[in-house]
Structure formats: C-alpha cells, structure tokens
Amino acid sequence: MLPPTERELQGYLHRMNFAAVTSPLAILEGTAGGRRASGPSEVLLELTPIEQQADVEQVIRTILGRVRRILEGELGYGERDVTAFSTVLAEACTNICDHSADRGVVAAQRYTQRGGTRYIVVGVADLGIGIRQSLATRYRQAERWSHIQAIVNALHKEYSRHPDRGLGLFMVSKIVGAYQGSLHIRSGDARLYLRHRARRLAASPFPGTQLAITLSARGVQERT
Amino acid sequence: MIGLERQNPHAVEGRTELLNGRREGHELADRLLAQLAASEPDSILPVDFGRVRFMDFSCADELMTRVLRRIRSGELGTRFILLQDLSPSVEENLAAVFALRDLVCAKLTKGGKIELLGKIGPELAETYQLAVRKGTITARDVAAIAPDVGISAISNRLAKLQTMGLLVRTKEGAPASGGRQFVYRAVS
C-alpha cells in the first residue's frame, strides 16, 4: 500500500492508528504513519479492530474514560448523552461480533462546522456477510429480500411478529434522531441515508456492512 | 393473606462491570431466572445492579424482557422482582427497553422509595402507589381517591396491574355490604 504524500494526511493517518490496524493486512511502504501533524487532534477514538466482545468492552471503557472528558468538556455532553453515545458504539460494534461472521473496525472523530456547531462522526465497518445474509440466518424470509429491503427492515421496530427480534440498529436510529444526527448504512448493493427521512443512494457493491453515524453536540431529547 | 417476603438480592454480574450484547444478556437472564425459580413463592427478589457500570440496550433487552415476560406469564407463580442500585446510565437503557417493549417494573430508589420504571399510564401508576402506601388495597380504596371512576373500571385497573406484575391478588374478602371483594398487595 502506498501512503499519501501530503503531510497533513499522513499526520491524520498516524493519529488514527491506521498503520497498526492495517499491518496484518497490508504492507505500508514509505513513512506514512510516522509523522505527527501540528495542531489539535479531532480524534475521539482511533481505528480500533473489533473481533470479540472484549474488544467492544475496551471501546466502551475508552468512551467512559478518556473520551468522556472530551465529550463533556468540548461538546457539552452530560451523563445521559455519554450513555447514548456509548450505547451507539456498543450496539454498532456488537453487531460486528454477533452478526457479521467476520471482524471489523470502529473509529470516531469530532468536527466543527463553519458556523461553529460541533458534531461527532462514528464509522463502523466489517467485510462480513452483510445485513441481508445476517437476517437470513435468523429469519428465512430475508433470503428473498433485496439488500435495501433488508436494511430498511433491520431499522424497523416491528417488521414481523417475532417477539424477540433484536432492536440494536433500531435503537441506534432512535438515538441519532434524538441528536439531530444522521445514519448512513451500506450493505450489499444498497445504501440508505437517514436524516429526518430515509433516502436511498447509489451504491457500488459492498460485501459487509458500513455505518456512518453523526451526532450533534446539542444535548438530549427523548429517545423513545 | 399473602405477604411478599423480600429475598436476599441477586447481584447482576457479567465478566466485567461493562455489560454488552445479547449473548451476555441471555446468560444473565438464565442466572436470574434460575434463582427466581428456586426462590420461595410469595416473594420478591431484589435485582441489584450495583456492580454494573454500563449496560447497552441489547443486553438490557435480552435480560429484562425475558425475565419480566416470564413473570407476567404466571410461569413463576407469585415470585417477583424489584430493581435496585441503578446508576443513571443503566437506568437510561433499562427505561428505553421498557418503553419499547411495553414493560414496567418497580425499582427501589437510593432514598428508599418505591417507584416505577417503564411504560405505565398515570391512573395505573397512581393506583399502584396507593397500594404501596397502604400495603393492601381493594377496589373501594381506589374509588375513594377516584370517585368519578366506576367500580368496574377500577376493577379493570387492578386486574391490569396484576397482569403487569405490580400487584398480587392475595385473597377474596367479604365486605360488610355483602358481595365479593378482592384484596391486592403491591409488589414493592
């Protein structure tokens, strides 16, 4: 893998722990990952591999420790907000362990818009079996769904009469709504973007699942 | 007359103080249900979350939905639970579970008061709190605080609270005016 030549981008990759996470998968030529950029870091959570429950616990521990101070100090988050953020990460990462049949990665950053509004972006991805196949292992009818149908159904509180269907992704969408955020889901040949309403976007095939979650720094509304 | 005896608390404990995922919730539910089933009838098992720093939604859902549905189904007879030592973080996700699954459960606050956590209408909550204050109540007791509500509707309230696992019918009384009268005790 050839790294970028731009210093700022090299610094970003270093801050995000890119070289360490990709080293089992690729040889990174040159000096990428070895340079530290100047200026404040916007990193909340570096690229973190997720393979088993212990990895999810470590992510939660990081959020409740180091990241909590940033969330409280810079984004004005209170106890409920930190819980909501931790829940979003825990649900998204646990889905990798429980449903992807593969490993994945998670990362989070904070940003500031031009007008000064601060927000967080969380990225979670795996190259596993994807949402449709994951649902099909539990509900046979999912085998006949399109990928977009599978994503939409995974977000619904009740698409079937099954009383014990997992609601992790549904809860993520509820929290995102409460924080005036957005949820971007990509799996198979489908991509769905939710912000106030759902929109289907063009997508190239992706075997696993990608989530991009944004949460604003504006405080809490009722989740349910 | 049935009295509900409080058992020694059941401590919710995972591999660490951070509980996450449906699998862990399932294991926790198995342990809690086993202890509930083994406890004496006419009893309340306090479920202590003092060793839980964080519990995500999926874990809370798997644990509490299984347990509360088993209680509400009557499979466990007159064995009930009471939540205690909830951190704000844990209570937040439990409340989210209860709201989505239409469940409610009694909890003991740090100040020693009994409150309800979950989805319940104000009239039912008021009736339950009356039972907590008085120990046992009848339909006539409820009518005394809700004079505009018919006895039939009040009886429905009490039956509903019994279905929700918040009241237990202890005996049938014989009021001085004649007829039948059920006596209910709060799960608290």
Contacts between the chains, C-beta under 8 A, distances in Angstrom:
chain1	res1	chain2	res2	distance
A	53	B	15	8.0
A	53	B	20	6.8
A	53	B	21	6.0
A	53	B	23	7.4
A	53	B	24	7.1
A	56	B	20	5.4
A	56	B	21	7.0
A	57	B	15	7.9
A	57	B	16	5.7
A	57	B	18	4.9
A	57	B	20	6.6
A	60	B	18	4.9
A	60	B	20	6.5
A	60	B	54	5.8
A	60	B	56	7.7
A	61	B	18	6.4
A	64	B	18	7.8
A	64	B	53	7.1
A	64	B	54	6.3
A	79	B	88	5.1
A	79	B	89	6.6
A	80	B	88	7.1
A	80	B	92	5.9
A	82	B	89	7.6
A	83	B	54	7.5
A	83	B	88	7.3
A	83	B	89	4.4
A	83	B	92	4.8
A	83	B	93	6.9
A	84	B	92	7.7
A	86	B	54	6.0
A	86	B	56	7.4
A	86	B	89	7.6
A	87	B	56	5.3
A	87	B	57	5.5
A	87	B	93	6.2
A	90	B	20	4.7
A	90	B	21	7.8
A	90	B	54	7.8
A	90	B	56	3.8
A	90	B	57	7.9
A	90	B	58	7.8
A	91	B	56	6.0
A	91	B	57	6.1
A	91	B	58	6.2
A	94	B	20	5.6
A	94	B	21	4.3
A	94	B	22	7.6
A	94	B	56	6.9
A	94	B	58	6.2
A	97	B	21	6.9
A	98	B	21	6.2
A	98	B	22	6.5
A	98	B	23	6.8
A	157	B	100	6.8
A	164	B	65	7.2
A	164	B	66	8.0
A	166	B	22	6.1
A	166	B	58	6.3
A	166	B	61	7.7
A	167	B	57	7.0
A	167	B	58	7.5
A	167	B	61	6.3
A	167	B	100	6.3
A	168	B	22	7.9
A	168	B	57	6.4
A	168	B	58	4.8
A	171	B	57	4.6
A	171	B	58	8.0
A	171	B	96	6.7
A	171	B	100	7.9
A	174	B	96	7.9
A	223	B	96	5.6
A	224	B	96	5.6
A	224	B	99	4.2
A	224	B	100	6.0
